[in-house]
């Protein structure tokens, strides 16, 4: 009997995942990056939708190393795309940063944490530290950053410096990957140092990624869009946008059907769709990948697997700032309803922390999804809804009951009671968006 690979999500390492776990082939994103060749692309998706694994895939494909990493792609779709693409494998130096753990209470600690991540990446490129490779100011600048003694401006220029040194050494431009780019920005807002971290991140990214001839392309990944976080990059392309990364995060219907067939549980498609489908990114409808994998692992018992990866405090904080009208709309959506709204840019890329308007954050974090209200409409209106039964269950079971009787939740409590009694109508047109 054939031994089936585990459906449990593996580590965020591409090599570990394709070796030991069921892997849904997303390698054609590599072809798209090479075809479009954006200066900088940002992938903004909810947590646990495969962003870190995707960046690991990109790194594994492009990075020039001593070992032959082509073996991890030869049975994947990218290898069927022809010599034009396979020749790019293992050709470039890669700079990879992750700010996942940069969630500090003070700006000083945040900057220190960022400096550590950058310092470690400099040391990872130990080929530059070989005798005779660098000299003069370049050697001093490299050692200062690698040794954790450079000042803040030195670290803000670090991507520009490292990419230039790597291009000089390898004779090809570098690829820059930044995972969880928005974590320091979101944390900085919550702890009162947003302006400082925003200024640093703008310097780091604009110097390293904007019109830098030593970079082939850069990829940023996070939960929120650049305009939501206030990051300014004039050459940035966003992917709900370009490249067409809409179905490279999350599982498509065809991918879910193939996975269920692999595990011999084809009859569970309808239940799985009801619980974990319903997300719309651009024109693509996808399933929550984290929950799908856990659902199969736990013998197709539906539960809030994705919801269990967060404590709900951020969502409750959003709800505490929401108006009674907004709360009624959210309760209506949790009961399976939809709310129509004009899909202006502000709906998707307005202020990162809008007072009294929870919809933008709930969209970017995966608690809501948006679809066209009318394909022929000229006013570009959309329908907001909760995508599936998992999210509705999270809202009812874990969010509303948490502090529903607390004084701070008085407005929510009244909204729930009035809505349940039918004495407060649910507004359909949200004029404030």
C-alpha positions as a printed Julia matrix, in Angstrom:
433×3 Matrix{Float64}:
   0.0    0.0     0.0
   1.3    3.45   -0.94
   2.31   5.53    2.06
   0.45   8.82    1.98
   2.24  12.03    2.87
   1.0   13.92    5.91
  -1.58  16.62    5.25
  -0.45  18.56    8.29
   1.13  21.88    7.33
   4.87  21.39    7.5
   7.43  23.96    8.48
   7.67  27.11    6.44
  10.56  25.5     4.56
   9.79  24.6     0.96
  12.28  21.72    0.98
  10.82  20.2     4.15
   7.27  20.57    2.84
   7.82  18.96   -0.56
   9.89  16.2     1.01
   7.63  15.15    3.86
   4.19  16.7     3.39
   1.42  16.99    0.84
   2.33  19.96   -1.34
  -0.04  21.87   -3.59
   2.11  22.94   -6.52
   2.33  26.73   -6.64
   5.62  26.89   -8.55
   4.1   28.59  -11.59
   4.31  31.79   -9.58
   8.02  31.61  -10.36
   7.23  31.72  -14.09
   4.97  34.7   -13.56
   7.64  36.58  -11.64
  10.11  35.95  -14.46
   7.62  36.9   -17.17
   6.44  40.11  -15.5
   9.75  40.85  -13.74
   8.33  43.48  -11.39
  10.7   45.8    -9.56
   8.85  45.1    -6.32
   5.74  43.01   -5.76
   3.73  42.84   -2.54
   1.64  39.8    -1.67
  -0.94  40.72    0.99
  -2.97  37.79    2.31
  -4.43  36.71    5.67
  -2.29  34.79    8.16
  -1.69  31.09    7.47
  -2.38  31.46    3.74
   1.07  30.25    2.66
   3.02  33.49    2.33
   6.13  32.29    4.18
   6.15  28.96    2.35
   5.88  30.81   -0.96
   8.85  33.02   -0.15
  10.81  29.91    0.83
   9.87  28.37   -2.54
  11.1   31.49   -4.36
  14.33  31.5    -2.36
  14.97  27.79   -2.95
  14.44  28.18   -6.7
  16.53  31.26   -7.33
  19.29  31.09   -4.72
  22.79  30.25   -5.8
  24.14  27.68   -3.33
  26.68  24.89   -3.15
  23.98  22.21   -3.34
  21.79  21.4    -6.32
  18.26  22.49   -5.37
  16.82  21.66   -8.8
  15.87  18.2    -7.48
  13.05  19.85   -5.51
  11.5   21.28   -8.68
  12.0   18.67  -11.39
   8.61  17.06  -10.7
   6.86  20.44  -10.37
   4.99  22.51  -12.93
   7.73  25.13  -13.3
  10.08  22.5   -14.72
   7.64  21.81  -17.55
   7.76  25.44  -18.64
  10.94  25.13  -20.63
  14.63  25.93  -20.61
  14.03  29.68  -20.39
  12.82  29.17  -16.83
  14.82  26.17  -15.64
  18.06  28.0   -16.49
  17.14  30.59  -13.85
  17.23  28.02  -11.06
  20.13  28.49   -8.66
  21.46  31.54  -10.46
  21.07  34.48   -8.07
  22.15  35.54   -4.58
  19.08  35.94   -2.37
  18.59  38.32    0.56
  15.87  36.98    2.85
  14.51  38.84    5.89
  11.6   37.93    8.16
  10.08  40.43   10.57
   7.61  37.96   12.03
   9.06  38.28   15.52
   9.51  42.06   15.46
   6.58  42.82   17.76
   8.25  44.87   20.49
   6.7   47.32   22.93
   9.18  50.15   22.33
  10.85  51.64   19.27
  14.29  50.99   20.76
  13.54  47.27   21.14
  11.93  47.15   17.71
  14.96  48.72   16.03
  17.24  46.38   17.96
  15.24  43.37   16.75
  15.33  44.58   13.14
  19.08  45.13   13.4
  19.49  41.55   14.62
  17.58  40.16   11.6
  19.66  42.21    9.18
  22.93  41.39   10.94
  22.21  37.67   10.76
  21.44  37.93    7.04
  24.74  39.68    6.43
  26.56  36.88    8.26
  24.68  34.28    6.23
  26.47  35.63    3.16
  29.83  34.64    4.55
  31.37  34.54    1.06
  31.73  38.31    1.39
  33.82  37.88    4.53
  36.48  35.82    2.79
  39.94  37.47    2.79
  40.54  39.85   -0.08
  36.88  40.09   -1.22
  36.09  43.46    0.36
  38.31  46.35    1.25
  38.19  49.93    2.45
  34.79  51.44    3.23
  32.9   48.41    1.9
  34.69  46.09    4.32
  34.06  48.43    7.24
  30.36  48.89    6.36
  29.87  45.12    5.99
  31.62  44.35    9.28
  29.78  47.09   11.17
  26.4   45.68   10.18
  27.37  42.02   10.56
  28.88  42.8    13.97
  25.78  44.7    15.14
  27.58  47.99   15.66
  26.29  50.15   12.78
  23.93  53.03   13.54
  20.28  53.19   12.48
  21.1   54.89    9.18
  23.61  52.16    8.38
  20.91  49.53    8.81
  18.43  51.6     6.8
  20.94  51.43    3.91
  21.75  47.75    4.49
  19.72  46.27    1.61
  21.3   48.71   -0.82
  24.78  47.82    0.46
  24.33  44.05    0.62
  22.74  43.79   -2.82
  25.58  45.8    -4.36
  28.25  43.68   -2.68
  26.53  40.45   -3.71
  26.23  41.58   -7.31
  29.92  42.46   -7.37
  30.81  39.03   -6.02
  28.37  36.85   -8.01
  28.2   38.97  -11.19
  24.39  38.84  -11.2
  21.84  41.0    -9.36
  20.27  39.86   -6.1
  16.71  38.84   -5.27
  15.31  40.45   -2.1
  12.55  38.77   -0.07
  10.97  40.37    3.01
   8.46  38.3     4.95
   5.97  39.84    7.42
   7.09  43.29    6.33
   4.07  44.85    8.06
   4.52  43.34   11.55
   6.77  46.17   12.83
   4.39  48.75   11.36
   1.25  47.23   12.89
   2.99  46.73   16.23
   4.37  50.27   16.14
   0.87  51.66   15.74
  -0.36  49.71   18.73
   2.52  50.84   20.95
   2.84  54.46   19.91
   5.99  54.49   17.75
   4.39  54.09   14.32
   5.93  57.25   12.8
   9.44  56.13   13.73
   9.14  52.59   12.39
   7.37  53.82    9.26
  10.23  56.24    8.53
  12.8   53.47    9.02
  10.93  50.94    6.87
  10.45  53.5     4.11
  14.19  54.18    4.12
  15.1   50.48    4.22
  12.79  49.5     1.37
  13.07  52.57   -0.83
  16.87  52.62   -0.71
  17.16  48.88   -1.25
  14.35  48.27   -3.71
  13.6   51.46   -5.65
  15.66  51.83   -8.84
  18.4   49.61   -7.45
  20.37  48.17  -10.39
  21.78  45.45   -8.12
  18.34  43.87   -7.59
  16.58  41.62  -10.09
  13.28  41.95   -8.22
  11.97  42.21   -4.69
   9.04  40.46   -3.01
   7.3   41.65    0.15
   4.69  39.57    1.96
   2.33  40.52    4.76
  -1.24  40.8     5.88
  -1.88  44.36    4.78
  -1.32  46.42    1.65
   1.37  49.07    1.46
  -1.11  51.94    1.58
  -2.78  50.44    4.65
   0.55  50.46    6.47
   1.73  53.78    5.05
   4.73  52.26    3.25
   5.66  54.24    0.14
   7.37  52.53   -2.79
   6.79  54.21   -6.17
   7.62  51.04   -8.15
   5.47  48.72   -6.05
   3.04  46.31   -7.68
   0.38  44.77   -5.45
  -0.88  41.35   -5.97
  -4.29  41.11   -5.63
  -2.92  42.69   -8.69
   0.11  42.18  -10.83
   1.47  39.65  -11.22
  -1.74  37.64  -11.16
  -1.09  36.11   -7.78
  -4.73  35.66   -6.9
  -4.77  31.85   -6.87
  -1.19  31.28   -5.7
  -2.25  31.72   -2.06
  -4.96  29.45   -0.75
  -6.23  26.35   -2.55
  -8.39  26.42   -5.66
 -11.39  24.13   -6.12
  -9.43  21.86   -8.49
  -6.57  21.62   -6.01
  -8.93  20.7    -3.18
 -10.65  18.05   -5.31
  -7.26  16.51   -6.19
  -6.22  16.52   -2.53
  -9.43  14.84   -1.38
  -8.96  12.18   -4.07
  -5.38  11.57   -2.9
  -6.67  10.83    0.61
  -9.75   8.92   -0.59
 -12.33  11.31    0.89
 -13.85  12.78   -2.27
 -17.31  12.78   -0.69
 -16.26  15.51    1.76
 -15.98  18.29   -0.81
 -19.32  19.95   -0.06
 -18.71  20.02    3.68
 -15.18  21.3     3.21
 -16.45  24.04    0.87
 -19.08  25.18    3.36
 -16.55  25.38    6.19
 -13.37  26.64    4.51
 -14.14  27.99    1.03
 -15.59  31.29   -0.07
 -12.55  33.59   -0.14
 -12.27  35.91   -3.14
  -8.92  37.42   -4.14
  -9.26  39.41   -7.33
 -11.15  37.07   -9.62
 -10.06  33.87   -7.9
 -12.12  31.92   -5.36
  -9.98  29.96   -2.92
 -10.11  27.85    0.24
  -8.31  28.52    3.5
  -5.24  26.24    3.11
  -4.45  25.88    6.82
  -7.91  24.66    7.73
  -8.22  22.38    4.7
  -5.02  20.54    5.64
  -6.03  20.18    9.29
  -9.54  19.11    8.35
  -8.15  16.21    6.31
  -5.58  15.31    8.97
  -8.25  15.09   11.66
 -10.29  12.67    9.57
 -12.62  15.3     8.11
 -13.99  16.62   11.39
 -14.84  20.31   10.84
 -13.6   22.79   13.42
 -12.14  26.29   13.64
  -8.56  25.25   12.85
  -7.58  28.64   11.43
  -9.27  30.46   14.29
  -7.23  28.48   16.78
  -4.04  30.15   15.49
  -5.03  33.53   17.0
  -6.46  34.57   20.36
  -9.07  36.93   18.9
  -7.89  39.95   20.9
  -7.17  42.0    17.77
 -10.63  41.28   16.41
 -12.29  42.17   19.69
 -10.32  45.43   19.8
 -11.66  46.29   16.35
 -15.21  45.53   17.43
 -14.87  47.69   20.52
 -14.18  50.69   18.26
 -17.02  49.89   15.86
 -20.32  51.75   15.79
 -23.64  50.13   16.6
 -24.47  50.24   12.89
 -21.26  48.41   12.0
 -21.83  45.81   14.72
 -25.31  45.11   13.38
 -23.86  44.61    9.92
 -21.23  42.2    11.24
 -23.84  40.22   13.17
 -25.95  40.13   10.02
 -22.98  38.73    8.07
 -22.25  36.21   10.83
 -25.81  34.97   10.35
 -25.15  34.45    6.64
 -26.18  37.85    5.28
 -24.37  40.23    2.97
 -23.82  43.98    3.11
 -23.53  46.05   -0.06
 -20.91  48.75   -0.26
 -19.14  50.85   -2.84
 -15.8   49.14   -3.52
 -13.72  52.27   -3.48
  -9.97  52.14   -3.05
 -10.54  53.05    0.6
 -12.32  49.77    1.16
  -9.11  47.88    0.45
  -6.31  50.37    0.94
  -7.36  53.17    3.21
  -6.06  53.92    6.66
  -4.54  50.9     8.35
  -6.43  51.62   11.55
  -9.67  53.4    10.64
 -11.61  54.6    13.66
 -15.19  53.37   13.55
 -14.72  51.45   10.27
 -13.71  47.83   10.89
 -14.27  46.56    7.36
 -10.84  47.22    5.86
  -8.95  45.34    8.53
 -11.49  42.51    8.58
 -11.09  42.15    4.82
  -7.29  42.04    4.93
  -7.18  39.67    7.89
  -9.55  37.15    6.33
 -12.69  37.6     8.44
 -14.58  39.15    5.51
 -14.45  38.76    1.76
 -15.82  40.93   -1.04
 -17.43  40.08   -4.38
 -18.98  42.15   -7.15
 -22.58  43.09   -6.39
 -23.44  43.29  -10.08
 -21.16  42.45  -12.97
 -22.87  45.12  -15.11
 -22.94  47.82  -12.44
 -21.22  51.11  -13.23
 -20.72  52.15   -9.6
 -18.31  49.29   -8.76
 -20.3   48.11   -5.76
 -19.36  44.99   -3.84
 -20.97  42.6    -1.43
 -19.23  42.07    1.88
 -19.77  38.78    3.67
 -18.15  36.29    6.0
 -16.62  33.72    3.67
 -17.56  30.46    5.34
 -18.89  28.58    8.35
 -15.53  28.58   10.11
 -15.39  32.39   10.27
 -19.05  32.63   11.29
 -18.43  30.1    14.05
 -15.36  32.01   15.25
 -17.41  35.18   15.44
 -20.33  33.61   17.31
 -18.46  31.17   19.53
 -15.24  32.99   20.35
 -15.73  36.71   19.78
 -19.23  37.7    20.79
 -19.38  35.66   24.03
 -15.94  36.76   25.22
 -16.88  39.97   27.0
 -20.45  40.44   25.9
 -21.67  41.53   29.33
 -18.72  43.85   30.04
 -19.45  47.54   30.3
 -17.04  48.25   27.44
 -19.19  46.08   25.2
 -22.45  47.82   26.06
 -23.04  49.04   22.51
 -22.31  45.61   21.1
 -24.64  44.0    23.59
 -27.45  46.41   22.66
 -26.81  45.85   18.97
 -26.97  42.08   19.36
 -30.16  42.23   21.4
 -31.9   44.68   19.11
 -30.89  42.79   16.01
 -32.04  39.46   17.43
 -35.39  40.97   18.41
 -35.8   42.52   14.99
 -36.23  46.01   16.43
 -33.13  47.41   14.75
 -33.0   46.99   10.97
 -29.74  45.96    9.37
 -28.46  48.72    7.08
 -27.59  47.52    3.59
 -25.92  50.62    2.15
 -22.85  51.71    4.1
 -22.45  55.33    3.1
 -19.38  55.91    5.22
 -17.12  53.61    3.16
